C-alpha cells in the first residue's frame, strides 16, 4: 500500500512529521495533513522553513493467529 506523510523542517534541521491515510474509510486531504503537521510545530523551536510530503510503498500487515489455552 502507498503511504503519504507530511513533513515540516526548520533551518536547523528540526522536524515534525505526521501522516494517516483513511479515517472511517475516507481519505485525508493533503491540505488537512499539512495543517495538522503545522499545528504540531509548536513542539519545535525555530522558524518553519520547508514543507514536504514523503511517499512510500509498504506491505500490508499479515494477520496472525495466537494459540490460547484456558485452564486452572
Biopython code that builds the backbone (N, CA, C, O; Angstrom):
import numpy as np
from Bio.PDB.StructureBuilder import StructureBuilder

atoms = [
    (1, "UNK", "N", (0.840, -1.164, 0.000)),
    (1, "UNK", "CA", (0.000, 0.000, 0.000)),
    (1, "UNK", "C", (0.886, 1.228, 0.000)),
    (1, "UNK", "O", (2.036, 1.176, 0.435)),
    (2, "UNK", "N", (0.349, 2.325, -0.487)),
    (2, "UNK", "CA", (1.094, 3.571, -0.557)),
    (2, "UNK", "C", (0.749, 4.430, 0.657)),
    (2, "UNK", "O", (-0.422, 4.589, 1.001)),
    (3, "UNK", "N", (1.779, 4.985, 1.304)),
    (3, "UNK", "CA", (1.566, 5.897, 2.430)),
    (3, "UNK", "C", (2.106, 7.269, 2.056)),
    (3, "UNK", "O", (3.026, 7.378, 1.246)),
    (4, "UNK", "N", (1.539, 8.306, 2.639)),
    (4, "UNK", "CA", (1.937, 9.691, 2.361)),
    (4, "UNK", "C", (2.047, 10.409, 3.704)),
    (4, "UNK", "O", (1.105, 10.404, 4.497)),
    (5, "UNK", "N", (3.198, 11.023, 3.952)),
    (5, "UNK", "CA", (3.495, 11.632, 5.244)),
    (5, "UNK", "C", (3.848, 13.103, 5.036)),
    (5, "UNK", "O", (4.689, 13.428, 4.198)),
    (6, "UNK", "N", (3.213, 13.985, 5.789)),
    (6, "UNK", "CA", (3.529, 15.415, 5.752)),
    (6, "UNK", "C", (4.727, 15.678, 6.668)),
    (6, "UNK", "O", (4.821, 15.104, 7.753)),
    (7, "UNK", "N", (5.633, 16.540, 6.232)),
    (7, "UNK", "CA", (6.855, 16.835, 6.976)),
    (7, "UNK", "C", (7.145, 18.331, 6.907)),
    (7, "UNK", "O", (7.096, 18.920, 5.827)),
    (8, "UNK", "N", (7.448, 18.954, 8.053)),
    (8, "UNK", "CA", (7.904, 20.341, 8.096)),
    (8, "UNK", "C", (9.275, 20.375, 8.771)),
    (8, "UNK", "O", (9.542, 19.607, 9.695)),
    (9, "UNK", "N", (10.152, 21.288, 8.288)),
    (9, "UNK", "CA", (11.538, 21.343, 8.751)),
    (9, "UNK", "C", (11.921, 22.804, 8.977)),
    (9, "UNK", "O", (11.494, 23.685, 8.230)),
    (10, "UNK", "N", (12.743, 23.064, 10.031)),
    (10, "UNK", "CA", (13.256, 24.415, 10.217)),
    (10, "UNK", "C", (14.694, 24.506, 9.706)),
    (10, "UNK", "O", (15.254, 23.508, 9.252)),
    (11, "UNK", "N", (15.288, 25.689, 9.779)),
    (11, "UNK", "CA", (16.627, 25.928, 9.235)),
    (11, "UNK", "C", (17.717, 25.126, 9.949)),
    (11, "UNK", "O", (18.774, 24.868, 9.372)),
    (12, "UNK", "N", (17.465, 24.731, 11.202)),
    (12, "UNK", "CA", (18.460, 23.965, 11.954)),
    (12, "UNK", "C", (18.314, 22.454, 11.754)),
    (12, "UNK", "O", (19.108, 21.681, 12.289)),
    (13, "UNK", "N", (17.314, 22.033, 10.994)),
    (13, "UNK", "CA", (17.114, 20.603, 10.752)),
    (13, "UNK", "C", (16.139, 19.940, 11.711)),
    (13, "UNK", "O", (15.957, 18.724, 11.657)),
    (14, "UNK", "N", (15.504, 20.718, 12.596)),
    (14, "UNK", "CA", (14.454, 20.152, 13.449)),
    (14, "UNK", "C", (13.245, 19.878, 12.570)),
    (14, "UNK", "O", (12.996, 20.613, 11.614)),
    (15, "UNK", "N", (12.500, 18.841, 12.875)),
    (15, "UNK", "CA", (11.380, 18.489, 12.011)),
    (15, "UNK", "C", (10.227, 17.880, 12.784)),
    (15, "UNK", "O", (10.391, 17.380, 13.897)),
    (16, "UNK", "N", (9.061, 17.936, 12.170)),
    (16, "UNK", "CA", (7.847, 17.289, 12.674)),
    (16, "UNK", "C", (7.190, 16.628, 11.467)),
    (16, "UNK", "O", (7.101, 17.224, 10.394)),
    (17, "UNK", "N", (6.733, 15.395, 11.649)),
    (17, "UNK", "CA", (6.061, 14.678, 10.567)),
    (17, "UNK", "C", (4.775, 14.066, 11.096)),
    (17, "UNK", "O", (4.680, 13.704, 12.269)),
    (18, "UNK", "N", (3.798, 13.959, 10.225)),
    (18, "UNK", "CA", (2.544, 13.324, 10.595)),
    (18, "UNK", "C", (1.932, 12.698, 9.352)),
    (18, "UNK", "O", (2.121, 13.187, 8.238)),
    (19, "UNK", "N", (1.215, 11.640, 9.551)),
    (19, "UNK", "CA", (0.569, 11.021, 8.406)),
    (19, "UNK", "C", (-0.495, 10.035, 8.836)),
    (19, "UNK", "O", (-0.366, 9.352, 9.852)),
    (20, "UNK", "N", (-1.518, 9.980, 8.065)),
    (20, "UNK", "CA", (-2.560, 8.986, 8.228)),
    (20, "UNK", "C", (-3.261, 8.908, 6.899)),
    (20, "UNK", "O", (-3.221, 9.861, 6.121)),
    (21, "UNK", "N", (-3.890, 7.819, 6.628)),
    (21, "UNK", "CA", (-4.482, 7.652, 5.319)),
    (21, "UNK", "C", (-5.979, 7.771, 5.321)),
    (21, "UNK", "O", (-6.536, 8.745, 4.813)),
    (22, "UNK", "N", (-6.623, 6.801, 5.881)),
    (22, "UNK", "CA", (-8.071, 6.767, 5.836)),
    (22, "UNK", "C", (-8.607, 6.700, 7.256)),
    (22, "UNK", "O", (-8.182, 5.872, 8.061)),
    (23, "UNK", "N", (-9.535, 7.576, 7.543)),
    (23, "UNK", "CA", (-10.243, 7.546, 8.809)),
    (23, "UNK", "C", (-11.701, 7.278, 8.463)),
    (23, "UNK", "O", (-12.330, 8.046, 7.736)),
    (24, "UNK", "N", (-12.216, 6.205, 8.982)),
    (24, "UNK", "CA", (-13.581, 5.780, 8.649)),
    (24, "UNK", "C", (-13.759, 5.666, 7.136)),
    (24, "UNK", "O", (-14.790, 6.050, 6.583)),
    (25, "UNK", "N", (-12.731, 5.128, 6.483)),
    (25, "UNK", "CA", (-12.724, 4.842, 5.046)),
    (25, "UNK", "C", (-12.824, 6.074, 4.164)),
    (25, "UNK", "O", (-13.177, 5.962, 2.990)),
    (26, "UNK", "N", (-12.520, 7.255, 4.709)),
    (26, "UNK", "CA", (-12.495, 8.478, 3.916)),
    (26, "UNK", "C", (-11.058, 8.980, 3.868)),
    (26, "UNK", "O", (-10.408, 9.078, 4.910)),
    (27, "UNK", "N", (-10.543, 9.303, 2.666)),
    (27, "UNK", "CA", (-9.165, 9.780, 2.585)),
    (27, "UNK", "C", (-9.003, 11.162, 3.238)),
    (27, "UNK", "O", (-9.911, 11.993, 3.207)),
    (28, "UNK", "N", (-7.837, 11.378, 3.819)),
    (28, "UNK", "CA", (-7.496, 12.671, 4.408)),
    (28, "UNK", "C", (-6.803, 13.496, 3.325)),
    (28, "UNK", "O", (-5.910, 12.983, 2.650)),
    (29, "UNK", "N", (-7.180, 14.728, 3.146)),
    (29, "UNK", "CA", (-6.587, 15.566, 2.098)),
    (29, "UNK", "C", (-5.163, 15.972, 2.473)),
    (29, "UNK", "O", (-4.802, 16.010, 3.649)),
    (30, "UNK", "N", (-4.362, 16.274, 1.449)),
    (30, "UNK", "CA", (-3.006, 16.773, 1.691)),
    (30, "UNK", "C", (-3.043, 18.055, 2.515)),
    (30, "UNK", "O", (-2.212, 18.260, 3.399)),
    (31, "UNK", "N", (-4.015, 18.914, 2.218)),
    (31, "UNK", "CA", (-4.138, 20.176, 2.949)),
    (31, "UNK", "C", (-4.363, 19.919, 4.439)),
    (31, "UNK", "O", (-3.726, 20.555, 5.279)),
    (32, "UNK", "N", (-5.259, 18.997, 4.771)),
    (32, "UNK", "CA", (-5.539, 18.680, 6.177)),
    (32, "UNK", "C", (-4.319, 18.059, 6.848)),
    (32, "UNK", "O", (-4.030, 18.372, 8.003)),
    (33, "UNK", "N", (-3.599, 17.190, 6.151)),
    (33, "UNK", "CA", (-2.416, 16.555, 6.726)),
    (33, "UNK", "C", (-1.337, 17.595, 7.024)),
    (33, "UNK", "O", (-0.719, 17.559, 8.088)),
    (34, "UNK", "N", (-1.109, 18.520, 6.092)),
    (34, "UNK", "CA", (-0.080, 19.533, 6.299)),
    (34, "UNK", "C", (-0.497, 20.515, 7.387)),
    (34, "UNK", "O", (0.348, 20.953, 8.168)),
    (35, "UNK", "N", (-1.760, 20.867, 7.457)),
    (35, "UNK", "CA", (-2.224, 21.764, 8.523)),
    (35, "UNK", "C", (-2.023, 21.123, 9.891)),
    (35, "UNK", "O", (-1.612, 21.795, 10.836)),
    (36, "UNK", "N", (-2.311, 19.833, 10.001)),
    (36, "UNK", "CA", (-2.112, 19.117, 11.262)),
    (36, "UNK", "C", (-0.621, 19.107, 11.627)),
    (36, "UNK", "O", (-0.256, 19.285, 12.789)),
    (37, "UNK", "N", (0.218, 18.900, 10.631)),
    (37, "UNK", "CA", (1.668, 18.902, 10.856)),
    (37, "UNK", "C", (2.124, 20.273, 11.355)),
    (37, "UNK", "O", (2.910, 20.354, 12.300)),
    (38, "UNK", "N", (1.645, 21.340, 10.738)),
    (38, "UNK", "CA", (1.997, 22.696, 11.168)),
    (38, "UNK", "C", (1.531, 22.967, 12.592)),
    (38, "UNK", "O", (2.235, 23.624, 13.359)),
    (39, "UNK", "N", (0.344, 22.465, 12.955)),
    (39, "UNK", "CA", (-0.166, 22.655, 14.320)),
    (39, "UNK", "C", (0.759, 22.007, 15.347)),
    (39, "UNK", "O", (0.918, 22.522, 16.454)),
    (40, "UNK", "N", (1.362, 20.892, 14.986)),
    (40, "UNK", "CA", (2.272, 20.196, 15.891)),
    (40, "UNK", "C", (3.662, 20.814, 15.910)),
    (40, "UNK", "O", (4.534, 20.371, 16.656)),
    (41, "UNK", "N", (3.865, 21.833, 15.091)),
    (41, "UNK", "CA", (5.150, 22.510, 15.045)),
    (41, "UNK", "C", (5.481, 23.173, 16.378)),
    (41, "UNK", "O", (6.653, 23.439, 16.642)),
    (42, "UNK", "N", (4.511, 23.444, 17.211)),
    (42, "UNK", "CA", (4.740, 24.118, 18.495)),
    (42, "UNK", "C", (5.686, 23.335, 19.395)),
    (42, "UNK", "O", (6.215, 23.894, 20.356)),
    (43, "UNK", "N", (5.914, 22.047, 19.107)),
    (43, "UNK", "CA", (6.846, 21.260, 19.925)),
    (43, "UNK", "C", (8.294, 21.528, 19.549)),
    (43, "UNK", "O", (9.205, 21.076, 20.242)),
    (44, "UNK", "N", (8.523, 22.263, 18.451)),
    (44, "UNK", "CA", (9.876, 22.545, 17.970)),
    (44, "UNK", "C", (10.087, 24.052, 17.958)),
    (44, "UNK", "O", (9.233, 24.800, 17.483)),
    (45, "UNK", "N", (11.233, 24.497, 18.484)),
    (45, "UNK", "CA", (11.543, 25.926, 18.429)),
    (45, "UNK", "C", (12.204, 26.226, 17.092)),
    (45, "UNK", "O", (12.897, 25.375, 16.535)),
    (46, "UNK", "N", (12.000, 27.395, 16.590)),
    (46, "UNK", "CA", (12.600, 27.771, 15.318)),
    (46, "UNK", "C", (11.529, 28.098, 14.298)),
    (46, "UNK", "O", (10.362, 27.740, 14.458)),
    (47, "UNK", "N", (11.945, 28.782, 13.252)),
    (47, "UNK", "CA", (11.008, 29.203, 12.217)),
    (47, "UNK", "C", (10.872, 28.110, 11.165)),
    (47, "UNK", "O", (11.863, 27.563, 10.682)),
    (48, "UNK", "N", (9.649, 27.811, 10.828)),
    (48, "UNK", "CA", (9.368, 26.808, 9.808)),
    (48, "UNK", "C", (9.954, 27.245, 8.479)),
    (48, "UNK", "O", (9.695, 28.361, 8.028)),
    (49, "UNK", "N", (10.736, 26.389, 7.845)),
    (49, "UNK", "CA", (11.399, 26.736, 6.584)),
    (49, "UNK", "C", (10.819, 25.994, 5.387)),
    (49, "UNK", "O", (10.582, 26.606, 4.345)),
    (50, "UNK", "N", (10.588, 24.704, 5.511)),
    (50, "UNK", "CA", (10.203, 23.887, 4.359)),
    (50, "UNK", "C", (9.103, 22.907, 4.716)),
    (50, "UNK", "O", (8.991, 22.447, 5.852)),
    (51, "UNK", "N", (8.292, 22.602, 3.711)),
    (51, "UNK", "CA", (7.231, 21.609, 3.848)),
    (51, "UNK", "C", (7.420, 20.567, 2.751)),
    (51, "UNK", "O", (7.729, 20.906, 1.608)),
    (52, "UNK", "N", (7.234, 19.301, 3.103)),
    (52, "UNK", "CA", (7.404, 18.212, 2.144)),
    (52, "UNK", "C", (6.312, 17.168, 2.349)),
    (52, "UNK", "O", (5.634, 17.144, 3.376)),
    (53, "UNK", "N", (6.159, 16.315, 1.354)),
    (53, "UNK", "CA", (5.395, 15.083, 1.502)),
    (53, "UNK", "C", (6.327, 13.930, 1.163)),
    (53, "UNK", "O", (7.042, 13.976, 0.162)),
    (54, "UNK", "N", (6.318, 12.911, 1.987)),
    (54, "UNK", "CA", (7.111, 11.705, 1.761)),
    (54, "UNK", "C", (6.135, 10.606, 1.354)),
    (54, "UNK", "O", (5.120, 10.397, 2.018)),
    (55, "UNK", "N", (6.439, 9.909, 0.272)),
    (55, "UNK", "CA", (5.610, 8.786, -0.167)),
    (55, "UNK", "C", (6.436, 7.516, -0.111)),
    (55, "UNK", "O", (7.617, 7.516, -0.458)),
    (56, "UNK", "N", (5.812, 6.441, 0.324)),
    (56, "UNK", "CA", (6.498, 5.146, 0.398)),
    (56, "UNK", "C", (5.502, 4.024, 0.151)),
    (56, "UNK", "O", (4.307, 4.162, 0.412)),
    (57, "UNK", "N", (6.012, 2.922, -0.354)),
    (57, "UNK", "CA", (5.218, 1.705, -0.519)),
    (57, "UNK", "C", (5.584, 0.771, 0.631)),
    (57, "UNK", "O", (6.761, 0.485, 0.855)),
    (58, "UNK", "N", (4.594, 0.305, 1.344)),
    (58, "UNK", "CA", (4.821, -0.642, 2.443)),
    (58, "UNK", "C", (3.878, -1.832, 2.282)),
    (58, "UNK", "O", (2.800, -1.714, 1.700)),
    (59, "UNK", "N", (4.305, -2.981, 2.809)),
    (59, "UNK", "CA", (3.467, -4.171, 2.744)),
    (59, "UNK", "C", (2.344, -4.072, 3.766)),
    (59, "UNK", "O", (2.528, -3.543, 4.862)),
    (60, "UNK", "N", (1.202, -4.580, 3.397)),
    (60, "UNK", "CA", (0.101, -4.679, 4.364)),
    (60, "UNK", "C", (0.476, -5.701, 5.423)),
    (60, "UNK", "O", (1.089, -6.720, 5.102)),
    (61, "UNK", "N", (0.126, -5.455, 6.669)),
    (61, "UNK", "CA", (0.424, -6.444, 7.714)),
    (61, "UNK", "C", (-0.381, -7.713, 7.481)),
    (61, "UNK", "O", (-1.530, -7.679, 7.040)),
    (62, "UNK", "N", (0.260, -8.832, 7.792)),
    (62, "UNK", "CA", (-0.417, -10.118, 7.660)),
    (62, "UNK", "C", (-1.036, -10.493, 9.001)),
    (62, "UNK", "O", (-0.379, -10.399, 10.037)),
    (63, "UNK", "N", (-2.300, -10.918, 8.986)),
    (63, "UNK", "CA", (-2.917, -11.318, 10.250)),
    (63, "UNK", "C", (-2.234, -12.557, 10.819)),
    (63, "UNK", "O", (-1.808, -13.449, 10.085)),
    (64, "UNK", "N", (-2.142, -12.587, 12.137)),
    (64, "UNK", "CA", (-1.536, -13.745, 12.805)),
    (64, "UNK", "C", (-2.541, -14.372, 13.745)),
    (64, "UNK", "O", (-3.458, -13.709, 14.231)),
    (65, "UNK", "N", (-2.362, -15.641, 13.992)),
    (65, "UNK", "CA", (-3.205, -16.363, 14.934)),
    (65, "UNK", "C", (-2.360, -16.724, 16.148)),
    (65, "UNK", "O", (-1.263, -17.269, 16.022)),
    (66, "UNK", "N", (-2.884, -16.414, 17.309)),
    (66, "UNK", "CA", (-2.207, -16.739, 18.555)),
    (66, "UNK", "C", (-2.986, -17.855, 19.219)),
    (66, "UNK", "O", (-4.192, -17.741, 19.435)),
    (67, "UNK", "N", (-2.289, -18.939, 19.543)),
    (67, "UNK", "CA", (-2.945, -20.078, 20.166)),
    (67, "UNK", "C", (-3.087, -19.817, 21.655)),
    (67, "UNK", "O", (-2.111, -19.510, 22.340)),
    (68, "UNK", "N", (-4.313, -19.942, 22.147)),
    (68, "UNK", "CA", (-4.575, -19.708, 23.559)),
    (68, "UNK", "C", (-4.879, -21.010, 24.297)),
    (68, "UNK", "O", (-5.240, -22.017, 23.689)),
    (69, "UNK", "N", (-4.726, -20.967, 25.606)),
    (69, "UNK", "CA", (-5.003, -22.133, 26.441)),
    (69, "UNK", "C", (-5.731, -21.653, 27.681)),
    (69, "UNK", "O", (-5.263, -20.748, 28.373)),
    (70, "UNK", "N", (-6.878, -22.260, 27.962)),
    (70, "UNK", "CA", (-7.668, -21.879, 29.128)),
    (70, "UNK", "C", (-7.633, -23.039, 30.115)),
    (70, "UNK", "O", (-7.814, -24.195, 29.734)),
    (71, "UNK", "N", (-7.407, -22.733, 31.342)),
    (71, "UNK", "CA", (-7.378, -23.796, 32.349)),
    (71, "UNK", "C", (-7.031, -23.227, 33.701)),
    (71, "UNK", "O", (-6.754, -22.039, 33.865)),
    (72, "UNK", "N", (-7.058, -24.147, 34.684)),
    (72, "UNK", "CA", (-6.745, -23.725, 36.052)),
    (72, "UNK", "C", (-5.305, -23.952, 36.366)),
    (72, "UNK", "O", (-4.860, -23.655, 37.475)),
]
sb = StructureBuilder()
sb.init_structure("model")
sb.init_model(0)
sb.init_chain("A")
sb.init_seg("    ")
for serial, (resi, resn, name, xyz) in enumerate(atoms, 1):
    if name == "N":
        sb.init_residue(resn, " ", resi, " ")
    sb.init_atom(name, np.array(xyz, "f"), 0.0, 1.0, " ", f" {name:<3s}", serial, name[0])
structure = sb.get_structure()
